[in-house]
Amino acid sequence: MRKKQMGRTDVMVSELCLGTMTFGTQTPEPEAHVQIDLSLERGINFLDTAEMYPVNPVSKDTIGRTEEIIGNWIAANPARRGDFILATKHSGEGMAHVRDGAPISAATIAQTIEGNLRRLKTDYIDLYQFHWPNRGSYMFRKNWAYEPGGSSRQDVVENMYECLEALQEQVDKGNIRHFGLSNESAWGTSQWLRLSDTYGLPRVQTMQNEYSLLCRLYDTDMAELSVYEDVGLITFSPLAAGLLSGKYQGDQVPDASRRSFVNNLGGRVTPRVFDAVEAYLAVAQKHGVDPIHMALAWCHTRPFMCSAIFGATTMEQLEHILDGADVVLSQECLDDLNAAHKAYPMPY
């Protein structure tokens, strides 16, 4: 499987990253372990998780369970820990089930990382990410109403600096190796970068934001920042929570699908989305390519892309995705995808 450089590090990660947010709810532990085995066997060397996982739903009783499942696999396969890059996250403000919703701060980082390491049964985390900014985010359909400026600039920047100092202590201890962000904006990322460059503190290497044929907010200011500052995008929901597979067309809700747990797919199901998906399915049919393979291959054509995180609730889904790992789209197909985007921009 093709690999790309992770930010300005010497780490090379596979273009596909195994997402694990359903491990412990939709995906039972034995099957989760088999998914890890098969993914590594087929060339994936990148796993992403978070302290708040699993989802569908998020609950107090399951917080940290996904990390525990991965940790059990690591404990059973200690010699393989060096075979993959492990990424996890620190939950942010408002997550009531974690630290009573406390924001990310210098006071929370050491304790949270200790919990991550304990559940993951590992001595180090390759990529440590802040799940979302304390001040709020444009992600998760909040872009329609989000108003920046809820906190003073001084308070935001001071918090960032203190967090970077706390992260440096964790790097010095060997607990984490690299730092990434998630659900951030161009302004926020530029401030993290400025502070790290000025004070020699951990630098943002990656950004984990949503990006797909149906969700292209990243194509504006974040894309330019990514390219010029070497902050690679690790996209989540590159299949738009399964919409781009076509399985929900006709407003269908297949049994055991993500939509059977979250009917509106986190705000992605709108009156406009099915027409947009139909346009992309038509492009796939015209060019004789599987729509799932097409959606993922398209992500890899973007100049700022580091890796695309996908999830699979069944082994059949995982094998299908891996079978398309080397698909390359023709320029004619890419042109048709651009035309579809212009006809159906941002349908949710």
NUNU-488898 format. One record per residue: z, y, x of N, C-alpha, C, O, CB in turn. Coordinates in steps of 0.001 Angstrom, whole numbers, plus 500000, padded with zeros to 6 digits. Atoms other than C-alpha are relative to their C-alpha. Glycine has a CB too. Layout:
BEGIN
ZYXZYXZYXZYXZYX
...
//
This chain:
BEGIN
500000498813500838500000500000500000500000501250500883500688501305501902501221499998499047
500069498760499237499153503487501239501366500687500031502154500588499089498938500941499401
498733499292499842502046505587502542499745501458500362498704501807500919500874499323501076
500086498581499693502678509302502881501293500468500660502362499893500456499713500817498727
498845499431499329504997511396505006500911500676498998500438501382498108499568500988501076
499023499390500893508181512476503242500450501342500584501275501399501497501217499053499781
499666498668499516508399516228503757499658500176501456498565499815501891501456500283499788
500196499798498562508786517157507407500770498966500815501022499164502004500434501411500403
499293501071499304510633513953508272498985499060500645497775499229500486500928499222499025
500871501040499457509253510990510183499979498771499088499504497708499487500459499604501412
499943501097500962509802508810507090498679499902499248498155500904498761501173500197499012
501219500262500764506733507248505485500375499178498771500996498121498889498926499256500872
499663500695501245507068506216501841498725499580499281497686500231499388500868500898499083
501141500502500763504756504202499632499620500980498899500470501698498373500316498621499399
500481499082501028502602506125497157500597499699498633500613500565497758498492499942499920
499292500352501220504390504274494383501462499765500325501794499156501343499377498753499334
498560500133499837508163504392494001500550499271498775500238499637497641500686501399500187
499421500748501112510099501899491888501131500792499369502168501021499992500506498627500469
498958499331500756512064503775489265500912498977499341500459497909498929499393500932498951
499015501000500420515237502077488088500860500457498832501904499860498574500886499644501156
499087499410500980516600504162485233500299499092498812501237499362498062499428501287499500
499711500932501094516412501247482760500795498780500451501145497933499630498712499548499360
499222501135499505518272498793485001501407500062499391502179500975499683500067500004501569
498681500017500612521309497883482956499992500264498510500999500050497834500861500996500660
500159499873501449520001498744479490498799499158499580498959498011499165499818501503499571
501194500751500384516397497721478794499692498856500965499126497838500567498810500931499920
500295501006498982516165495743482033501303499355500470502099500019501133499236500632501199
498763500667499566518949493153482613500008499787501509498958499794502152500166498650499280
499848500078498551520298492674486127499136498920500655498500499218501666501435499753500333
500837501000499316518534489362486958498544500433500115497914500241501155500073498674499267
501396499558499938515150490823486061499858501214500902498836501363501573499473500324498596
500046498851499097515957494052487897499906499543501450499162500124502239501237500889499803
500036500518498632516572492046491065498633499400500327498136499548501443501097498948500201
501331500559499786513274490214490637498980501132500165498040501015500951499600499071498822
500894498848499851511549493589490207500074500569501414499049500905502007500352501092498973
499854499500498627512965494761493523499304499058500979498586499507501871501497500153500373
500638500991499116511843491530495220498481500145499979497847500236501030500397498569499581
501456499939500116508289491758493887499459501317500535498420501336501195499573499811498547
500470498699499528507965495471494619499941500040501525498957500510502097500911501118499477
500004500025498539508945494999498260498914499070500529498254499368501525501368499567500530
501029500952499591506656491998498526498607500608499923497740500292500738500065498752499137
501326499413500219503723494069497248499810501344500702498819502030500454499761500173498523
500221498826499152504239496968499661500755501248499630500654502245500344498597500316500006
499172498843500325506578499370497880501206500021500926501866499001501123500446499971498512
498825499879499130509241500672500239500904501150499562501644501706500373499564500206501455
499313498812500508510771503363498021500625499661498646499915499257497725499015501216499876
499270500211501251513442502974495287500745501281499645501347501923500506500989498796500117
499323498790500461514814505824493199500982499657498898500673498887497988498985501043499506
498991500209501030518007505859491160500815501285499855500438502328500389500921498784500349
499131498843500209520819508220490075501353499518499519501472498442498933499379500997498986
498664500422500416524531508126489431500123499904498487500936499119497998501042500959500537
499860500006501455524011508802485692499237498861499323499386498659498118499529501315499445
500786501087500596521646505827485169500880498787499730501879498592500423498826499609500920
501265500035500725520906503740483162499945500980498828500950501559498415499749498610499499
500236499167501171519381505712480297499607499113498821499631497885498899498901501059500285
500425500678501244518206504807476798501041499037499460500768497845499321498712499247500235
499566498603499848520879505746476102500880500177501227501287499205501864500755500466498751
498957499701499025523095507507478631501334499906499267501492500474498187499798501424500659
498699500107500639526684506593477840501090499941501053500839499583502203500062498767499091
498864500013499087530103506869479410500239498611500567500648498465501719501252500494499294
499719501377499591530367503084479575499011499466501035499320498509501745499991499100498792
501015500540499084527188502613481620499710500894501200498918500515502063498725499766499251
500220499116498855527297505562484042500246499221501301501289498587501464500933501253499920
499870500668498703526718504169487546499561498554500011499520497935501074501398500069500449
500338501423500063525612500746486340498725499685500768498645498640501414499850499559498554
501245500262499272522104501036487783500254499929501499499738499038502174498957501085499694
499663500058498579523484501836491229500732498698500325500506498111501382500863501213500400
499289501264499758525789498822490910499035498822500053499189497930500887501052499761498909
500985501085500008522844496551490068499213499982501310498989498920501891499037500148498800
500704499920498717520939497783493118500942499586501132500539498888502063499455501438500244
499023500370498988524107497434495172500234498506500089500421497963501178501290500686499728
499845501461499995524488493821494132498815499333500686498978498333501385500147499465498561
501183500541499312520923493169495304500140500219501513499862499314502300498687500674499465
499830499714498570521664494874498648501046499070500618500860498573501728500409501476500210
498951500879499491524857492833499055499496498574500192499936497867501099501192500006499056
500557501352499898522870489640498486498878499916501031498481498825501440499484499546498644
501118499968499045520113490769500894500268501036501093499454501941501278498665500321499271
499617498943499051521868492758503659498976500240501095498841501363501580501313499660500631
500981499838498919519148492132506225498796500822499568498016501262500412499536498642500491
501173499291500499516609493876503993500254501477499744499351502192499312499520499354498740
499690498590500298518395497230503700499064500949500740498728502014500222501455500318500371
500889499127499248516153498684506374498543499928499590497702500624500159500106499685501428
501387500172500421512999497600504554499535501047499003498345501122498696499820498644499405
500400499046501033513057500416502013500808501290500109501901501326500675500173499383498604
499368498696500080513916504062501477500711500083498654500098499876497607498957501159500173
499183499961501210516717504481498955500351501450499669500919502172500488501288499148500173
499704498649500470517011507687496933500924499928498792500740499094497906498698500761499646
499159499886501185519758508598494514500320501475499782499849502339500521501308499154500146
499814498613500425521085511741492827501447500293499616502219499407499247499084500314498828
498727499424500424524129513882492123499732500712498676498918501634498633500598500991501092
500211499370501304524316514817488418500478501447500018501358501814500796500728499214498897
499690498580500032524512518498487536500872500406498838501460499577498144498750500781499961
499141499404501022526307520799485163499616499505498602498438499383498267499915501536500062
500238500353501396526703519674481574499960498524499704499961498144498533498748500590499563
499987501444500240526639515896482053501446499584499714502213499283500628499408499204501232
498606500164500406529826515307480087500617498701500497501826498635500719500104500058498504
499473501300499595530141511662481169500301499930501500500892498956501966499016498909499625
499804500003498549530237512607484873500796501236500395500337502361500196498636499957500753
499134498901499560533081514740486262500212501042498906500372502228499194499408500668501231
499779499110501149533516516225482766499018501167499970499349502257499505501423500535500023
501027498973500065530299518179483170500084501059501070499445502104500948500051500648498699
499851499003498935531304520000486356498670500257500696497872499332500846501049499541501025
501228499702499255528488521786488225500043499401501399501104499022501894499782501512500088
500078500438498606527299520671491638500595501087500882500238502260500769498526499687500417
499359499030499121529445522325494275500452499307501276500396498082501392501196500682499296
499475500572498763530869521867497739501180499083499711501439498141500461500418501111500972
498821500794500337533941520429496029499662498644499406500496497739499435500861500757499042
500366501260500655532022517647494237499184499070500886499117497871500614499227500289498749
501009500759499263529582516476496904500575498800500738500053497693500606499305500898500979
499453501114499216531766514356499198500470498870499093500167497704499347501161500481500880
499486501012500926533480512547496323498860499253499312498915498035499142500911500650498950
501124500625500702530181511923494539499250499053500916498884497953500503499046501063499454
500706500862499052528491510522497633500810498746500301500242497663500440499702500759501298
499166501189499806531440508210498230499803499009498853499740497800499076501487500395500114
500245500869501153530902506865494707498622499363500048498472498174499765500154500784498714
501349500548499859527158506478495257499977498847500991499439497777500708499024501089500444
500004501016498938527726504546498483500762498748499575500336497627499853500613500570501287
499193501154500438530400502338496958499230499137499006499204497913499129501322500475499365
500741500766501009528265501350493974498752499361500598498390498244500229499611500901498822
501225500517499394525137500889496090500277498980501103499363498302501574499184501144500559
499612500962498954527049498804498641499157500180501268498633499223501838499857498556499477
500768499681498800525332500547501517500758501036500805501639501717500280498578500510499642
499340499042499125526403502664504489499328501369499997499906502346500473500039499461501402
500722498728499945523803505380504013498997500100498853498535499096498312499278500154501353
501014499685501008521472507018501512498876500741500714499117501744501387500598500861498810
501124499382499274518014507891502807499652501379499463499400502303500237498773499105499925
500379498730500626517270510686500322501018500322498911501127499607497915498546499935499409
498983499610500985520042512478498452499511501232499255499173502247499864501379500277500685
500609498967500824518910514644495550501010500596499017501887499898498507498803499431499245
499262499363501088520517517176493225499154499869498735497996500284498712500323501512500324
500777500428501167519472516042489748499405501173499220498276501075498740500872499176499080
500542498787500614519057519513488219500879501169500423502052500976500745499934499877498432
499226498843499531520155523058489112501083500404499009500937500229497799499075501182500255
498896499564500855523424524438487800499584501092499018500114501179497910501146500496500853
500335498826500806521724527529486427499060499683498836498747500561498031499372501053500877
500953500370501038519383525588484137498641499688500597498437499841501802499875501113498967
501282500497499494515813524342484405498908500182498953499170500237497751500111498514500401
501158499955500887512327524661482968499571498604499536498686498478498689498841500689500700
500447501363500278512066520872482770500488499507498629501305500146497966500491499057501100
499621500677501244512401518554479766499747500865498771500584500950497872501466499602500049
500441499183501119510534520879477393500836501255499815500689501942498805500029499192498744
499217498770500096513018523678478054499171501221500398499592502360500200501246499903500881
500845498897499556510146525746479468499590500919498855499233502074499085498769499461500683
500425499180501137509359526976475946501031501081499679500697502092499061499766499118498767
498955499049500394512682528803475647500935500399501132501783501271500946500808499421498888
499063499716498907514419528870479039499873501446500468498769501940500695499757499043501179
499967498636499497515448532340480150500830500033501279502039499808501231500577500974498935
499244499972498745516408532678483824500956501182500037500808502146499286499049500060501199
499092498880499808519249534885484935501354499821499368502077500800499186499391501220499473
498693500233500604522283533248483354501156500225500960502280500499500539500066498608499467
498994499754498970524162533602486645499489501094500923498282501323501007500323498701500801
500433498961499063524113536404489187499329499359501206499627498221501569501197500874500448
500688500506498811521850536000492192501005499663501083500873498636501750498982501025500520
499008500244498950524850536268494512500741498696499768500948497924500703500993501154500073
499273501237500296526718533477492749499125498773500249499588497777500804500495500005498548
500908501134499817523669531192492767499796499711501482499888498562501914498646500276499320
500288500176498575522901531764496447501240499538500763501137498704501662499472501308500602
498767500443499337526532531389497525500266498522499723500681497784500617501200500850499533
499830501411500328526733528074495694499039499136500809499433498088501320499785499770498502
500979500754499219523543526883497406500449499857501444500390498771502019498634500677499943
499571500031498593524871527819500837501186499059500195501210498272501141500369501414500480
498830500873499897528195526086500251499620498532499833500172497665500510501044500389498955
500459501382500189526410522956498992499291499493501251499489498346501652499060499902498782
500695500414498786524184522875502073500986499715501130500799498769501895499001501075500431
498975500275498991527237523124504318500673498647499740500920497877500669501055501126500013
499378501284500337528823520212502446499059498845500286499495497784500734500422499977498531
500978501039499696525614518212502780499901499762501502499742498626501949498630500377499436
500060500162498543525550518889506514501138499113500494500952498305501405500057501371500697
498874500862499630528984517294506779499681498537499707500058497648500471501274500425499248
500365501373500355527611514214505033498917499452500929498916498262501246499522499939498547
501007500413499015524609514105507379500689499654501318500379498639501943498936501121500215
499283500227498744526942514376510364500792498693499972500931498027500997500939501167500287
499255501248500141528992511459509030499082498778499909499537497640500019500886500066498770
500946501107500147525835509380508591499898499467498582499261498439498355500388498886500911
500033500476501384526321509056504825498657500239499328498217499429498513501087500669499199
501332499714500529522996510684503961499095500402501161499561500842502212500050501125498910
500945499675498923519850511248505985499120501204499662498835502026500534499119498794500298
500882498911500379517660513649504019500392500526498624501104499863497869498528499540500010
499605499277501207517973516094501127498769500333499160497735500749499683500771501290500363
501071499650500918515805516585498062500557500636498737501755500559498462499173498767499652
499635499363501256515851518481494786499272499326498843498351498533499039499678501504500040
500629500542501204514928517599491224500085501042498896501100501726498756500676498663499558
500038499078501146513918519682488200500246501447500418500858502220499680501036499587498959
499815498641499483513868522848490323498767500862499754497695500375499396500317499960501496
501067499012500134511765526003490151499529500452501374500117500098502396500474501207499171
500504499469498736509712527780492797501012500968500612501248500933501819498645500704499790
499011499066499448512310530543493138501187499234500577501609499500501703500481500993498913
498855500750499513515178528088493445499699499274501296500497499313502232500453499017498961
500356500745498799513374525956496004499845500935501190500246500599502304498710499211499777
500178499048498902512463529014498060501336500465500560501452500728501757499189501202499532
498678499592499517516134529990498238500662498887500812501257499155501856500899500395498821
499475501131499214517225526514499370499330499966501375499999499766502389499770498649499252
500727500036498738514519526638502038500412501155500914500601500970502117498495500045499741
499614498828499201515451530134503179501361499790500642501547500072501826500019501269499128
498652500208499475519098529227503574500028498922501088500692499081502112500949499620498867
500001501071498999518405525995505432499329500457501292499797500126502381499289498755499452
500694499507498806515952527700507808500847501031500747500863501055501977498645500613499615
499198498937499378518299530638508431501223499441500717501578499899501803500441501015498947
498712500472499482521448528622509058499950498601500613500986498052500990501013500013498900
500122501313499374520085525333510399500663498893499205501242497970499778500585500037501371
499380500976500892521284523339507395498946499055499434497754499309499604500752500708498860
500983500980500479519646520333505684498881500658499185499125501487498308500697498933499153
501179499393500628516128521202504559499525499161498820499571497932498868498863500160501025
500594500705501135514610520317501198498724499306500472497809499956500978499699500982498816
501170500761499570512107517539501932499110499583498826497904499394498986500443498768500768
500747500488501160511075516493498422500459500712498737501551501277498673500169498478499845
499681499475501321510982517684494838499681498924498966498567498399498939499209501317499705
500251500976501052511378515304491909499929500726498659500945500947498000501103498900499980
500259499356501283509840517036488899499027499149499201498333498295499754499443501434500197
500953500723500830507868515701485971498585500484500279498348501679500460500342500166498512
501403499643499781504115515603486500499126498843499554499365497690499914499731500352501494
500954501009500467501280513757484804498778500716499458498731501946499430500632499071498910
501168499408500633497906514299483203500376500844498786499669501792498444499025498914499592
499574499272501189499810515532480154500998501117500287501240501960499424500599499048499024
498959499023499655502424517645481972499703500573501376500038499965502392501419499352499969
500482499466498739501015519925484641500594501363500338499924502208500932498510500098499966
499313498773499596503553522726485004499980500173501508499912501298502002501439499995499497
499890499949498540503700521858488702498752500592500652498799501013501807500253498606500553
501250499527499414500096522958489213500003501488500318499082501973500976498867499698499075
499978498565499736501125526612489350500808500281501264500445499796502335500589500771498794
499306499547498794503699528106491729500607498868500824500620498939502053501080500963499621
499383501093499249505422524841492644498988499282500881499334498831501973500652499008499047
501020500684499203502150523325493869499772500726501320499718500098502377498681499898499216
500244499225498787501546526134496340501196499917500941501030499769502151499697501464499652
498806500128499172505138526019497555500038498635500676500328498538501868501267500213499159
499986501355499443504897522241498027499061499872501192499432499328502232499616498985498929
501017500165498965501734522449500095500371500776501261500325500228502362498633500457499483
499758499163498831502712525324502369501356499768500654501534500055501837499883501433499617
498664500226499447506355524348502812500288498520500249501400498167500642501047500571499064
499843501442499747505824520567503093501168499407499213501957498622499739500207499746501496
499025500583500922508057519779500132499218499111499039498678499593498044500825501114499225
500852500895500764506364516701498705500552499717498618501761499567498441499813498713500742
499589500328501361506443516018494987500169498493499852499274497714500180498974500529498979
499776501375500442508003512744493897500015500071498480501057500330497879501356499376500592
500090499761501431506802512829490336500687498920499189500582497731499492498563500104499586
499511500971500975508694511216487499499167500122498724498579501168498449501519500219499701
500804500103501229507019510172484237498511500244500245497886500990499491500509500993498965
501437499825499780503502509974485750499150499369498898497964499678498773499613499409501335
500696500589501155502559507872482695500443500659498699500172500152497610500255498483499933
499536499260501173504158510420480348500819499116499066500580499060497859498813500592499247
499107500889500751506846507956479258499228498930499226499664498482498165500858500815499034
500795501063500610504129505421478415498900500482499096498075499676498665500875499108499237
501042499483500889501934507715476310498601499745500557497680499408499812500200501493499771
501330500119499397499052507505478791499504498559500065498342498323500395500015500587501388
500466501387500101498951503715478446499203499765498736498411498826498652501176499043500045
500661500152501291497708504196474897500778499178498991500342499026497849498676499384500198
499289500927500890500352501909473404500631500686498789500984500026497812501072499278500775
499418499290501138501705504625471120498954500651499102499307501314498127500957501051500494
501042499396500823498331505700469713500106499520498557500498498385498286498611499676500568
499812500304501410498264505813465943501448500142499585501855499657498529499514498607499696
498574499783500254501932506857466132500765498686499922501722498556499158500193500787498709
499359501314499993502904503253466862501300500026500803501456500827501724499046498945500575
498745500157499272506386502238468031500183498512500294500830497809499518501218500577499183
499880501428499679506130498831469755501453499581500191502282500361500660499203499674501259
498654500540499823509219496646469758500417500055501471499628499749502365500070498553499481
499390499964498670511493497132472790499362501032500931499678501067502120499911498638500632
500580498937499182509386500061474012500986501146500130501987501199499415498670500498499396
499112498847499829510976503272475225500101500794498706501158501336498382499500500906501141
499981499227501242509996504905471954500872499347498936501328500023498015498586500172499470
499102500655500951512003502303470050501451500415500229502303500231499360499868498479500109
498658499493499702515068503792471766500064501517499822501061502050499336500411499618501434
500067498533500078513981507473471911498685500342499312497639500394499959500101500681501439
501225499932500797511489508114469120499048501108500432497832500921500418500350500191498560
500899498899499624510184511478470313499732500054501497499118501000501991500582501322499547
500235500109498553510148510397473982500394501277500726499649501796501557498531499680500279
499503498812499321512222513355475058499188501242499713499042502103500580500033499766501463
500792498836500381510089515864473188498526499887500321497780500843500109500540501198500663
501407500155499631506764514453474383499099499675498805497892499909498864499865498914501041
500802500323501185505626513274470935499874501257499148500848501715498552500641498825499175
500286498790500768504022516286469266498724499768499191498024498785499437499852501249500939
501237500158500779501187516764466726498740500026500858497697499530500431499912501087498960
501181499849499150498823517515469647499840498885501019498758498715501582500058501312500715
500028500875498839499705514754472075499050498825499842498433498404500821501373499494500281
500829501197500161497790511839470546498515500307500196497768499466500697500224499387498618
501388499610499749494485513746470599499751500150501496498690499781501998499665501315499271
500140499858498552495085514582474252499915498631500665499067498404501528501175500804500582
500033501351499436495847510954475079498661499339499706498105498660500569501154499144499437
501287500604500361492704509875473232498887500483500916497988499718501265499651500316498546
501012499472499082490639512164475459500081499311501356499053499007501961500167501516500170
499845500680498707492087510549478586499632498522499905499080497959500850501439500144500506
500401501399500178491612507053477201498477499882499990497917498904500486500592499425498688
501472500009500025487960507926476599499433500116501408498423499486501722499465501148499121
500442499879498606487586508958480247500159498658500708499264498225501435500803501105500744
499774501300499373489102505665481370498946498994499567498414498250500391501394499477499660
501001500941500504486746503697479138498620500312500566497884499402500946499958500033498469
501315499591499481483702505678480280499807499534501434498709499122501806499841501524499922
500120500312498580484439504959483942500475498592500342500535498222501514500778501002500806
499647501398499785485602501374483482501260499798500808501335498882501628498887499306500670
498740500108499269489119501917484798501146499874499004501112500472497928500213501227500934
498830500148500852492433500874483308500706501351499881500863502035500892500965498916500563
499399498669500157494173503968481831501296500190500786501582501292501254500269500260498547
498770499892499199497481503197483565499653500185501469500223501039502146500892498747499814
500430499862498608495777502724486909499381501380500235499588501988501285498991498890500369
500642498687499870493760505903486294501040501109500097500929501993500947499064500262498810
498985498943500005496824508026485522500759500051501318501040501134501830500978499791498847
499277500032498734498638506888488658499096500379501173499514501112502070500598498614500228
500929499672498914495577507102490910499707501496500022499563502087501092498689499205499851
500239498557500059494958510651489698501139500762500674500893501733501389499842500463498538
498867499336499352498463511650490802499815500049501510500121501058502146501310499284499657
500114500086498544497669510536494333498890500887500555498801501068501770499757498568500413
501038499079499525494672512900494496500532501409500199499866502237500821498840500028499026
499454498645499929496924515946494255500535500277501404501215499425501977501120500196498947
499667499741498586497501517648497635501482500083500297501887499984501455499365501264500435
498559499864499802501243518048497100500759498711499714501986498687499819500534501102499126
499331501223500445501974514472496011500526499184501170499804498911502129499050499154499170
499398500914499035504373512356498053500011498592499426499502497665500056501434500450500371
499930501319500609505030509454495676500160500162498497500653501182498016501165499168500597
499901499989501461504868508613491985500985498931499562500807497749499856498611499771499339
498973500927500481507921507042490361499558499401498678499220500127497743501370500714499845
500332500677501253507150504461487708501144499059499642501894498612500510498647499218500116
499027500980500452509388502252485624499300498885499250498261499099498625501065500655499116
500567501147500711508686498817484228501154499229499367502067498777500058499158499079500964
498910500727500663510877497178481626499766498495500011500675497726499699500161500485498563
500286501428499924509140493814482071499248499698501284498644500589501882499189499534498773
500740500410498810507683491858484962498502500128499775497764500450500706500355498563500385
501426499870500306504304491870483222499530501432500244498458501647500811499718499586498541
500356498602499774504278495678483266499991500317501494499096501008501980500977500932499261
499925499751498566505332495742486912498781499435500721498174500121501544501277499398500576
501143500629499343502612493320487992498714500761499693497857500918500563499866498535499562
501205499257500378499990495292486071499894501294500804498816501629501294500005500311498487
500018498757499235500960498551487778499669499724501469498857500431502065501356500723499883
500244500313498596501002496952491225498562499563500246498015499805501322500950498917500465
501394500427499853497562495451490637499046501187500154497936501027500663499585499159498799
500861498824499891496171498992490465500375500948501112499910502087501139500011500737498728
499471499110498966497907500381493530498916500586500896499089501680501433500998499259500847
501040499534499080494683500735495513498791500608499295497757500830499925499545498861500863
501109499411500752492481502201492769499705501410500521500617502208500737500326500037498482
500454498668499596490454505233493889499001500477498952498069499752498603499355499985501446
500846499470501067488800507446491276498782500718500573498862501381501607500801500952499106
501226499318499588485244508703491578500101501484499685500922501893498864498767499384499304
500013498565500281484504512427491627499576500255498562500057501195497929499062500736500970
500423499839501394482755512010488274501171499782499042501314500497498050498858499022499670
498816500243500823485940510561486798500969501173500097501515501608499083500697498696500425
499104498863499813488023513380488273499484501231499257500269501986498684500161500312501492
500576498869500728485631515941486810500246499861498502500544500843497823498493500109500281
499762500223501428485989514366483377501479500183499654501808500659498568499533498592499593
498576499782500232489773514392483713500328501485499966501152501920499162500827499306501077
499789498555500018489680518096484521499503500604498696500126501512498146499298500659501188
500539499496501271487525518700481458500939499679498847501132500500497950498609499404499727
499048500377501048490000516805479280501234500894500053501770501294499020500408498518500143
498831499132499861492844518875480684499722501394499435500576501971498763500415500102501477
500339498684500521491041522126479865499920499994498480500243500988497830498684500475500587
500102500097501461490425520894476319501362499817499344501575500263498217499086498845499612
498685500294500571494045519748475809501107500353501003501818499466501474500094498504499595
498981499634499007496321521756478133501412499897499445501681500335498326499757501411500503
498570500040500320500053521038478036500273499681498521500746500545497783500641501331500357
499821500329501425500213519167474700501462499827499568501732499613498386499250498739499686
498593500018500400504025519066474811500864500869500926502075500966500729500526498559499993
//
